[in-house]
Amino acid sequence: MTRFGLLLTSNGFASQSLASALHFAKTSVQMGHSIEHIFLYQDAVYCASADNDLPADEPDLSAELAQFCQQHHIPLLFCVTAAEKRGVVTAVKQPKHGYVAAGLAEFAMRQTNIDKLIQF
């Protein structure tokens, strides 16, 4: 059994990265591996925004990711500095339900608990 950490850096609404990460996570768990954490950094923090308003015919993959992580007790973290820089979170704006603010130091400390880090 492999313990994975996932790092997302691309905007999940402008690329395939979020869909690919979600598919990888689901498949890994089904095969008996574990996802120890998912960390959103750089433009991937847009997925944590509660302000996303998608058309009715588009799936909300960021909500699906949050639900999957809650179901499997996987920490779903986003870089608070990157989110503040991009206006995703502020003193007034809160992140989407299921997403937890963290710093790069926490991300670095979590690397000791994994076998492989996969970047999307």
C-alpha positions in Angstrom: 0.0 0.0 0.0 1.4 3.4 -1.0 0.7 6.6 0.9 0.3 9.5 -1.6 0.3 13.2 -1.1 -1.3 15.3 -3.9 -0.2 18.8 -4.8 -2.4 20.8 -7.2 -0.9 24.0 -8.7 -3.0 24.7 -11.7 -6.4 26.4 -11.8 -8.8 23.5 -11.8 -11.4 25.5 -13.8 -9.0 26.3 -16.6 -7.3 23.0 -17.0 -7.8 19.2 -16.5 -5.8 19.2 -13.3 -8.7 19.0 -10.8 -10.5 16.3 -12.8 -7.2 14.3 -13.1 -6.4 14.6 -9.4 -9.9 13.6 -8.3 -9.8 10.6 -10.7 -6.3 9.6 -9.3 -7.5 9.9 -5.7 -10.6 7.8 -6.3 -8.7 5.1 -8.1 -5.9 5.0 -5.6 -8.4 4.6 -2.7 -10.3 1.9 -4.6 -7.0 0.0 -5.1 -6.2 0.1 -1.4 -3.7 2.9 -1.4 -4.1 6.0 0.8 -4.2 9.7 0.1 -2.6 11.4 3.2 -3.4 14.9 2.1 -4.3 17.1 -0.8 -2.7 20.6 -1.0 -3.8 23.4 -3.3 -1.1 25.9 -4.1 -0.6 28.7 -6.6 -3.6 29.0 -9.0 -5.2 25.8 -7.7 -6.4 27.8 -4.7 -9.3 29.1 -6.9 -10.9 25.7 -6.3 -11.3 26.7 -2.6 -13.4 29.8 -3.4 -16.9 29.8 -2.2 -17.7 32.4 -4.9 -17.4 30.0 -7.9 -20.6 30.2 -9.9 -20.6 27.5 -12.5 -23.1 27.0 -15.3 -25.8 24.4 -14.5 -24.4 21.9 -17.1 -20.9 21.9 -15.6 -20.0 19.6 -12.7 -18.6 21.3 -9.6 -15.5 19.2 -9.3 -14.2 21.3 -6.4 -17.3 20.4 -4.3 -17.0 16.8 -5.4 -13.3 16.8 -4.3 -14.3 18.3 -0.9 -17.1 15.6 -0.5 -14.6 12.8 -1.4 -12.1 14.1 1.1 -14.6 14.3 3.9 -15.9 10.8 3.1 -12.4 9.3 3.3 -11.0 11.6 6.0 -8.4 13.2 3.8 -7.1 16.6 4.8 -8.0 19.1 1.9 -5.7 22.0 2.5 -5.1 25.2 0.5 -2.2 27.7 0.9 -3.7 30.6 2.7 -1.0 33.0 1.4 -1.7 32.1 -2.2 -5.5 32.4 -1.5 -5.2 35.8 0.1 -2.9 37.0 -2.8 -5.6 36.0 -5.3 -8.6 37.3 -3.3 -10.0 33.8 -2.7 -10.2 34.4 1.0 -10.1 37.6 3.0 -11.4 38.8 6.4 -14.9 38.7 4.9 -14.7 35.9 2.3 -14.5 32.4 3.7 -13.4 29.3 1.7 -15.7 26.7 0.3 -16.9 24.1 2.8 -14.4 21.3 3.3 -11.3 23.3 2.4 -8.9 24.1 5.3 -6.3 27.0 5.3 -2.7 25.9 5.8 0.7 27.3 5.2 3.7 25.9 3.3 5.3 24.9 6.6 2.4 22.5 7.3 2.6 21.2 3.8 6.4 20.5 4.2 5.8 18.7 7.6 3.2 16.4 6.0 5.8 15.2 3.4 7.4 13.0 6.1 4.2 10.9 6.2 4.0 9.9 2.5 5.7 7.6 0.1 5.1 9.7 -3.0 4.1 13.2 -3.9 2.1 13.6 -7.1 1.7 17.0 -8.7 -1.2 18.0 -10.9 
